[in-house]
Each structure stands twice: as structure tokens, then as C-alpha cells.
Amino acid sequence: MQSGNEEWSCNLLDISLKGMLVEPPENLDIDTSKPCALALFLGEEASIHARVTITHVLDNGYWGLQWQHIDVDSLKHLRRLLELNLNDPSLLNRELADLG
């Protein structure tokens, strides 16, 4: 993730079509009200690049992130990632319908 001149790695805890839940490094001092750039590398050929906002900070320090801008190729990778990790593909279709 990147905000201004700061760049850091986070642990990805959960991901959805609406955003992500991450564990940021301890003692990171950034303005959580500003959007961040995000790069999630899925392998040599696939990655997700997006702009996100930190919508909430949980008591345990985890951040809830919401997608603000995600390009078409990244969205395709996100959808495929979710398809591969869901036991029931109809859940993805239901989530897609909720976004509309």
C-alpha cells in the first residue's frame, strides 16, 4: 500500500467485491482519511491495482478498506480470485447483484 511518500506491506485477511480487510504494520503513522494506492500480487502474471479508502479501523488495529477505483483487468482478477475461493459460485453472483 502507498499513501503520499509512505509505502508499506499489509497482511491480507479477507477480500470481497466491496473491499478488503488487512492487518497493517504496527506503529504506522499515516493519515487514514486519505485514499491509498494498493497493489496485490497474485502471481507472476496477475495483480490487482486499485485506489482504496480506509473506511474503518477495528479495535484490534485491522483496517477495513473500500475500493474507490479498480481498473477492468484488476476487477477480472478479483472476480476470478473470488470464484476460485468460494465453495458456492452462486454466492459471487448474489454479491454482484447486490452491487448493482
N, C-alpha and C positions, 0 to 999 in steps of 0.2 A: 504494500500500500504506500501511497505517497500523498503528502499534503504540504504545499509550499516547498521548502528546501529539505523537509524531513522525509525519510524513506525507512520503512521497517517491514518485517515479516510478522504475520499472524498465524495462529493455528486455526484452521477451518473446522468448525464444529457441526454446522448444518448449512444446507443451501436449498433454495427454492426459487420458483419463478418470481417471487416478490423481493428476495434479498438473501442475506446470509447472516449467520451467527458466527462470530470469531472471538478468539481469545488473543487480545493484543499483548505486546510485551509489557512487563511491569514497569512502572515509573515512567511511562511515555507521557511527555508533556506537550500536547498539541491542542489546538482549538477544535473541539469536537463538533462545533456548529458549522464548520466549513466543509464543503464537499472534498472527497478524496478520490484519487485515481487508484484503480485496483487492477492487478494482473494475477490471474490464477492459471498456472501452467499445468495442463492435463497430460502432457507428454511432449515428445519432440515436435509433433506436427500440430497439436491443438492447444489453444489457450483461450481464456476469456478475459477480455479487457473491457473495463466499464468505469463509469463515474458513479460513486455511491455517496450517500449521506449516512452519518451515524444517527440513527433515529432514537436509540435508547442505550443507556449504559446500565447494565444489571448490577445488583449488589455484589456479585462475585467478580465484577470487573469485565465481564464479557460485553461485547458490543453487538447490537442489532443493526445491521446495515440494510438500506433500501436502495435498489437500483434506481439511478437517476437517468443514466444514458448507457445503453449497451448496443453495440453495432450488430448487424444482422448475422455475421459469421459467429460472433461470440454467443449470440442467442441460440443459434443452431447447436453449438457445442453444449450449451447449458441444457437445452431440451434433451439432447442425446444422453448426457450425463444422468439426468433425472430418469429418463426411460430405463437406462441400464440398472439403476439402483432402486427402482420401485418394484415391489412384488406384483402390483396390480396396475397395468398401464392405464386403466380407466381413471385412476386417481389423477394422473397427469392431465387427461382430457378434462376432468372436472375442474382442476386448478386453472387450466387455460380458459375455460368457460367463465370462471369467477373473475378473471382479469378483464373480460370484455364488457 
